[in-house]
Amino acid sequence: MKKWLFCLLALALIYGFIELISFIGLFTLKKRYHLSYEPADVISRRHTGIINELLRDTSSYIKVCHELGWTIREAGKTELYTANSAGMRGTKEYEILPPAGKFRIMLCGDGFTHCNDVRNEEAWPALLEKMNTDWEVLNLGVWGYALDQAYLRYLERGIQYKSHIVLIGFGSDNIFGLVNTYRPFMFRHTGLPLTKPRYRIVNGSLKLIPNPMRFLDDYKTLLNQPKEMLSMIGINDYYYEHRYESHMIDFSPTIKLVRTIAGRLREEYDYALLFEGEYTKNPEALDIMMKLIDTFHERVVENESIPIFCIFPLEHDIRHYRTHGTKRYSSLLTYFENKGYQYIDGMNAFDSLGENFNIGDLYSDFYTVIGNQLVAKYINESLFQIISETY
């Protein structure tokens, strides 16, 4: 009996020591690396605060949208951004039909089209309109959008504005948002803890999975029942499938530490796909993107506009191209060429026009003021060539 008691005591001491070391490890990860135990079915304190602020504030720049997940509020305003009465970035108002003598270009896309982190007058769409007094440039870009949301926003709001050209712009990592339904599943520290619609391919065709959180009251339910709601939202999310959920054994610091480190390793893998990997590493996302590109192109043509796709490279893309001369999105450029689609490769703005600039001068999360100037100049040159060949 004494031997058994001694063994049990020894095991208890060993277990206690391991738990203590794990507790210290968790504290160190949080303090030094800002890495915490965050299961996919738990809302972080920061995101809880953002959602509560969204529920209270009826005048913010971004608002919850039934179909799109989120969109720009009509006449919304922040320190950097201002929207017109139609929810387009900019202060200028536009009629449904372009005035006589005006050439109209509509922009659809993500944060690179919206032009995050620069003022209205510094954004490349505003610069493009300023370069050509006979052009109207309508900016329907919204930060955080994937191509599916950009397409749905075009159908909802853009299609009524008769445009000569519809420029569909997106960052090189945009493809991975096509398999995401709740932005924090993909970007754990995002400032947009909101849901979105997505497409799946069923019997060779696109099938829309509607936005799972359509009303502000849905977010109240999310805050009150996070585990149930996030599990429901995660059914159609690629990233939720690969993240850990809360468990009854999570009382153990050792379990938390192991799951936190394993989860971080998985995130590193997903981030490598997002920012560095080839498109072929996620075949589902690639298939959906190709189908969406075809559908978007077809719909714009049906509306008697010319569709032009524009890819915006990330910092890693620019750095990699300058070093190795290759592009991770080359398969997409090949697809455009094979289909005969008009496209603009934004890399050329930083290669031919910006080769004398350091990357830090051009890019900081999004394009800097100088980066926007180079993009405006290159897109202006490209559009002039396309217009001269078409009209």
C-alpha positions as CSV (number, residue, x, y, z in Angstrom):
1,M,0.0,0.0,0.0
2,K,2.8,2.4,0.8
3,K,4.4,1.6,-2.6
4,W,1.1,2.4,-4.3
5,L,0.7,5.6,-2.4
6,F,4.3,6.6,-3.2
7,C,3.7,5.9,-6.9
8,L,0.5,7.9,-6.9
9,L,2.1,10.8,-5.2
10,A,5.1,10.7,-7.6
11,L,2.7,10.7,-10.6
12,A,0.7,13.6,-9.1
13,L,3.9,15.6,-8.6
14,I,5.1,14.8,-12.2
15,Y,1.6,15.7,-13.5
16,G,1.6,18.9,-11.5
17,F,5.1,19.8,-12.7
18,I,4.1,19.3,-16.3
19,E,1.0,21.4,-15.9
20,L,3.0,24.2,-14.2
21,I,5.5,24.2,-17.1
22,S,2.7,24.2,-19.6
23,F,1.0,27.1,-17.8
24,I,4.2,29.1,-17.9
25,G,4.5,28.1,-21.6
26,L,1.0,29.5,-22.4
27,F,1.8,32.7,-20.5
28,T,5.1,33.1,-22.4
29,L,3.4,32.5,-25.8
30,K,0.8,35.1,-25.0
31,K,3.2,37.7,-23.5
32,R,6.0,37.4,-26.0
33,Y,4.3,36.1,-29.2
34,H,0.7,37.3,-28.7
35,L,-0.4,33.7,-29.3
36,S,-3.3,32.5,-27.2
37,Y,-5.4,29.4,-26.9
38,E,-8.3,30.3,-29.3
39,P,-10.6,27.4,-30.4
40,A,-12.5,28.0,-33.7
41,D,-15.8,27.8,-31.8
42,V,-14.9,30.6,-29.4
43,I,-15.1,34.3,-30.1
44,S,-12.1,36.3,-29.0
45,R,-12.5,39.2,-26.7
46,R,-11.4,41.6,-29.5
47,H,-13.9,40.3,-31.9
48,T,-16.6,40.5,-29.3
49,G,-15.8,44.1,-28.9
50,I,-15.9,44.8,-32.6
51,I,-19.3,43.1,-33.0
52,N,-20.7,45.0,-30.0
53,E,-19.5,48.2,-31.5
54,L,-21.1,47.3,-34.8
55,L,-24.4,46.5,-33.1
56,R,-24.3,49.9,-31.3
57,D,-23.0,52.1,-34.1
58,T,-25.4,52.9,-37.0
59,S,-23.1,55.3,-38.7
60,S,-19.9,53.3,-39.3
61,Y,-18.3,53.0,-42.8
62,I,-19.0,49.3,-43.0
63,K,-22.4,47.8,-42.4
64,V,-23.8,44.2,-42.2
65,C,-25.4,43.2,-45.5
66,H,-28.0,40.5,-46.0
67,E,-26.6,39.0,-49.2
68,L,-23.0,40.1,-49.3
69,G,-22.0,39.7,-45.6
70,W,-20.9,43.3,-45.3
71,T,-20.7,46.4,-47.6
72,I,-20.0,50.1,-47.5
73,R,-22.6,52.2,-45.9
74,E,-24.2,54.9,-48.0
75,A,-22.5,58.2,-47.2
76,G,-20.2,56.3,-44.8
77,K,-17.1,58.1,-43.5
78,T,-13.9,57.5,-41.6
79,E,-10.8,59.5,-41.2
80,L,-9.4,58.0,-44.4
81,Y,-12.5,56.9,-46.4
82,T,-15.6,58.6,-47.6
83,A,-18.5,57.0,-49.6
84,N,-21.1,58.7,-51.8
85,S,-24.9,58.2,-51.4
86,A,-24.7,54.9,-53.4
87,G,-22.1,53.3,-51.1
88,M,-19.2,53.8,-53.6
89,R,-15.9,55.0,-52.4
90,G,-15.5,58.7,-53.2
91,T,-17.6,61.9,-52.8
92,K,-18.7,62.3,-56.4
93,E,-22.3,61.3,-57.3
94,Y,-23.0,59.4,-60.5
95,E,-26.1,59.1,-62.6
96,I,-27.3,55.7,-63.8
97,L,-26.4,56.5,-67.4
98,P,-23.0,58.2,-68.2
99,P,-23.4,61.9,-69.3
100,A,-22.8,62.7,-72.9
101,G,-19.1,62.7,-73.8
102,K,-18.1,60.7,-70.7
103,F,-16.4,57.3,-70.8
104,R,-17.4,55.2,-67.8
105,I,-15.3,52.6,-66.0
106,M,-16.6,50.6,-63.1
107,L,-14.3,48.9,-60.6
108,C,-15.3,45.8,-58.7
109,G,-13.1,44.0,-56.2
110,D,-11.4,43.8,-52.8
111,G,-9.2,46.0,-50.7
112,F,-6.8,46.6,-53.5
113,T,-9.6,48.1,-55.6
114,H,-11.1,49.9,-52.6
115,C,-7.5,51.1,-51.9
116,N,-7.2,50.5,-48.1
117,D,-4.9,52.7,-46.0
118,V,-4.8,55.7,-48.3
119,R,-7.1,58.7,-48.5
120,N,-9.7,59.1,-51.2
121,E,-7.7,61.5,-53.3
122,E,-4.6,59.2,-53.0
123,A,-6.3,56.1,-54.2
124,W,-5.5,54.9,-57.7
125,P,-9.1,55.1,-59.0
126,A,-9.3,58.7,-58.0
127,L,-6.0,59.4,-59.6
128,L,-7.2,57.6,-62.8
129,E,-10.3,59.8,-63.0
130,K,-8.1,62.9,-62.4
131,M,-5.8,61.9,-65.3
132,N,-8.7,61.8,-67.7
133,T,-11.3,64.5,-67.4
134,D,-13.6,62.7,-69.9
135,W,-13.6,59.5,-67.8
136,E,-15.9,58.5,-64.9
137,V,-14.4,55.9,-62.5
138,L,-16.9,54.3,-60.2
139,N,-15.3,52.4,-57.3
140,L,-17.4,49.5,-56.0
141,G,-14.4,47.9,-54.3
142,V,-14.9,46.8,-50.6
143,W,-12.1,45.7,-48.3
144,G,-12.1,42.1,-47.3
145,Y,-14.1,41.0,-50.4
146,A,-13.4,37.8,-52.2
147,L,-14.3,37.5,-55.9
148,D,-17.7,35.9,-55.1
149,Q,-18.8,39.0,-53.1
150,A,-17.4,41.3,-55.8
151,Y,-19.5,39.5,-58.3
152,L,-22.7,39.6,-56.2
153,R,-22.1,43.3,-55.5
154,Y,-21.9,43.9,-59.2
155,L,-25.2,42.1,-59.7
156,E,-26.8,44.0,-56.8
157,R,-25.5,47.5,-57.4
158,G,-23.1,47.8,-60.3
159,I,-25.1,46.3,-63.2
160,Q,-27.6,49.2,-63.3
161,Y,-24.8,51.7,-63.9
162,K,-24.2,51.4,-67.6
163,S,-20.4,51.3,-68.0
164,H,-18.2,51.0,-71.0
165,I,-15.6,48.9,-69.1
166,V,-16.0,46.8,-65.9
167,L,-12.6,46.3,-64.3
168,I,-12.6,43.3,-61.9
169,G,-9.6,43.7,-59.6
170,F,-8.4,41.4,-56.8
171,G,-5.2,40.7,-54.8
172,S,-3.2,37.5,-55.6
173,D,-4.4,35.9,-52.3
174,N,-8.1,36.6,-53.0
175,I,-8.6,33.0,-54.3
176,F,-8.4,31.6,-50.8
177,G,-11.4,33.7,-49.6
178,L,-13.6,31.7,-51.9
179,V,-13.7,28.7,-49.5
180,N,-14.3,30.9,-46.4
181,T,-17.6,31.8,-44.7
182,Y,-16.5,33.6,-41.5
183,R,-13.5,35.8,-41.9
184,P,-11.8,35.1,-38.5
185,F,-11.6,31.4,-39.5
186,M,-9.1,32.4,-42.2
187,F,-7.6,35.5,-40.6
188,R,-7.7,35.1,-36.8
189,H,-6.8,38.7,-36.1
190,T,-9.0,40.3,-38.8
191,G,-10.9,43.5,-38.0
192,L,-13.9,42.2,-39.9
193,P,-15.4,39.4,-37.7
194,L,-18.3,38.9,-40.2
195,T,-19.7,36.1,-42.3
196,K,-20.0,35.9,-46.1
197,P,-21.7,33.9,-48.8
198,R,-19.6,31.4,-50.9
199,Y,-20.1,29.2,-53.9
200,R,-19.6,25.4,-54.3
201,I,-19.4,23.5,-57.6
202,V,-22.3,21.1,-57.8
203,N,-22.6,19.0,-61.0
204,G,-20.2,21.2,-62.8
205,S,-22.1,24.5,-62.0
206,L,-21.8,27.1,-59.3
207,K,-24.2,26.8,-56.4
208,L,-24.5,29.8,-54.1
209,I,-24.4,29.1,-50.3
210,P,-26.1,32.2,-48.9
211,N,-24.6,34.4,-46.2
212,P,-25.4,32.5,-42.9
213,M,-25.7,35.7,-40.8
214,R,-28.0,38.1,-42.6
215,F,-29.2,40.4,-39.8
216,L,-27.7,42.3,-36.8
217,D,-29.8,40.2,-34.5
218,D,-27.9,37.1,-35.9
219,Y,-24.8,38.6,-34.4
220,K,-26.5,39.0,-31.0
221,T,-27.3,35.3,-31.1
222,L,-23.6,34.6,-32.1
223,L,-22.4,36.5,-29.0
224,N,-24.9,34.6,-26.8
225,Q,-24.4,31.1,-28.4
226,P,-20.9,31.2,-30.0
227,K,-20.2,27.5,-29.9
228,E,-23.4,26.5,-31.6
229,M,-23.4,29.4,-34.1
230,L,-19.8,29.1,-35.1
231,S,-20.1,25.3,-35.6
232,M,-23.0,25.9,-37.9
233,I,-21.2,28.6,-39.8
234,G,-18.1,26.5,-40.1
235,I,-19.8,23.6,-42.0
236,N,-19.0,25.2,-45.3
237,D,-15.6,26.7,-44.3
238,Y,-12.3,25.2,-45.4
239,Y,-10.4,26.9,-42.5
240,Y,-12.8,25.9,-39.8
241,E,-12.3,22.2,-40.8
242,H,-8.6,22.5,-40.1
243,R,-8.8,24.5,-36.8
244,Y,-9.3,23.0,-33.3
245,E,-12.5,23.3,-31.4
246,S,-13.0,23.6,-27.6
247,H,-13.2,20.4,-25.6
248,M,-14.1,19.3,-22.1
249,I,-10.4,18.4,-21.4
250,D,-9.3,22.0,-22.1
251,F,-9.0,22.6,-18.4
252,S,-5.5,21.2,-18.7
253,P,-2.8,23.8,-19.5
254,T,-0.8,21.0,-21.2
255,I,-3.7,20.2,-23.5
256,K,-4.1,23.9,-24.3
257,L,-0.4,24.3,-25.0
258,V,-0.2,21.3,-27.3
259,R,-3.4,22.4,-29.2
260,T,-2.2,26.0,-29.4
261,I,1.2,25.0,-30.9
262,A,-0.4,22.5,-33.3
263,G,-3.0,25.0,-34.3
264,R,-0.3,27.6,-35.0
265,L,1.6,25.2,-37.1
266,R,-1.6,24.6,-39.1
267,E,-2.1,28.3,-39.5
268,E,1.5,28.7,-40.7
269,Y,0.7,26.2,-43.4
270,D,-2.5,27.9,-44.4
271,Y,-0.8,31.3,-44.4
272,A,1.9,29.9,-46.6
273,L,-0.8,28.9,-49.1
274,L,-2.4,32.4,-48.7
275,F,0.7,34.4,-49.2
276,E,3.3,32.2,-50.9
277,G,1.8,29.0,-52.2
278,E,0.8,28.1,-55.8
279,Y,-2.9,28.2,-56.6
280,T,-2.9,24.5,-57.4
281,K,-2.3,23.8,-53.7
282,N,-6.1,24.4,-53.1
283,P,-7.8,22.8,-56.1
284,E,-11.4,23.5,-54.8
285,A,-10.6,27.2,-54.6
286,L,-9.0,27.2,-58.0
287,D,-12.0,25.5,-59.6
288,I,-14.4,27.9,-58.0
289,M,-12.3,30.9,-59.2
290,M,-12.2,29.7,-62.8
291,K,-16.0,29.2,-62.8
292,L,-16.6,32.6,-61.2
293,I,-14.3,34.3,-63.7
294,D,-16.2,32.8,-66.6
295,T,-19.6,33.7,-65.0
296,F,-18.5,37.2,-64.2
297,H,-17.1,37.7,-67.7
298,E,-20.3,36.4,-69.3
299,R,-22.6,38.6,-67.2
300,V,-20.6,41.8,-67.9
301,V,-20.7,41.1,-71.6
302,E,-24.4,40.4,-71.5
303,N,-24.7,43.9,-69.9
304,E,-22.9,45.3,-73.0
305,S,-19.7,46.3,-71.1
306,I,-16.1,45.1,-71.7
307,P,-14.8,43.0,-68.8
308,I,-11.1,43.4,-67.8
309,F,-9.5,41.4,-65.0
310,C,-6.7,42.9,-63.0
311,I,-4.5,41.0,-60.5
312,F,-2.8,43.0,-57.8
313,P,0.4,41.3,-56.4
314,L,1.1,41.2,-52.7
315,E,4.4,42.2,-51.1
316,H,5.7,38.6,-51.2
317,D,4.8,38.4,-54.9
318,I,6.8,41.5,-55.8
319,R,9.7,40.3,-53.7
320,H,9.6,36.8,-55.2
321,Y,9.3,38.2,-58.8
322,R,12.3,40.5,-58.3
323,T,14.4,37.6,-57.0
324,H,13.2,34.7,-59.2
325,G,11.2,36.2,-62.0
326,T,8.2,33.9,-61.5
327,K,4.6,34.5,-60.4
328,R,2.5,32.2,-58.3
329,Y,-0.6,33.3,-60.1
330,S,0.9,32.4,-63.6
331,S,-1.7,29.7,-64.1
332,L,-4.4,32.3,-63.9
333,L,-2.7,34.5,-66.5
334,T,-2.5,31.5,-68.8
335,Y,-6.2,30.8,-68.2
336,F,-7.0,34.4,-69.2
337,E,-5.0,34.0,-72.4
338,N,-6.5,30.7,-73.3
339,K,-10.0,32.1,-72.9
340,G,-9.2,35.3,-74.7
341,Y,-10.1,37.5,-71.7
342,Q,-8.7,41.0,-71.4
343,Y,-6.5,41.3,-68.3
344,I,-4.0,43.6,-66.6
345,D,-1.1,42.2,-64.6
346,G,-0.5,44.7,-61.8
347,M,3.1,43.3,-61.3
348,N,4.1,45.4,-64.3
349,A,3.3,48.6,-62.4
350,F,6.0,47.6,-59.9
351,D,8.4,46.0,-62.4
352,S,8.6,48.4,-65.4
353,L,7.5,51.6,-63.5
354,G,8.6,50.9,-60.0
355,E,11.9,49.0,-60.4
356,N,13.9,51.8,-58.8
357,F,11.8,51.8,-55.6
358,N,12.3,49.7,-52.5
359,I,9.4,47.3,-51.8
360,G,8.8,49.2,-48.5
361,D,8.1,52.3,-50.5
362,L,5.4,50.6,-52.5
363,Y,3.7,48.2,-50.0
364,S,2.6,48.2,-46.4
365,D,-0.3,45.8,-45.8
366,F,-1.7,47.5,-49.0
367,Y,-0.2,49.8,-51.6
368,T,1.3,53.0,-50.3
369,V,0.7,56.4,-51.8
370,I,3.6,55.8,-54.2
371,G,2.3,52.3,-55.0
372,N,-1.2,53.8,-55.9
373,Q,0.5,56.3,-58.1
374,L,2.3,53.6,-60.1
375,V,-0.8,51.4,-60.3
376,A,-2.9,54.4,-61.6
377,K,-0.2,55.2,-64.2
378,Y,0.1,51.6,-65.4
379,I,-3.7,50.9,-65.5
380,N,-4.1,54.2,-67.4
381,E,-1.7,53.1,-70.0
382,S,-3.2,49.7,-70.3
383,L,-6.8,51.0,-70.6
384,F,-5.8,53.5,-73.3
385,Q,-4.4,50.6,-75.3
386,I,-7.5,48.4,-74.8
387,I,-9.8,51.3,-75.6
388,S,-7.9,52.3,-78.8
389,E,-8.1,48.7,-80.0
390,T,-11.8,48.3,-79.1
391,Y,-13.5,51.6,-79.9
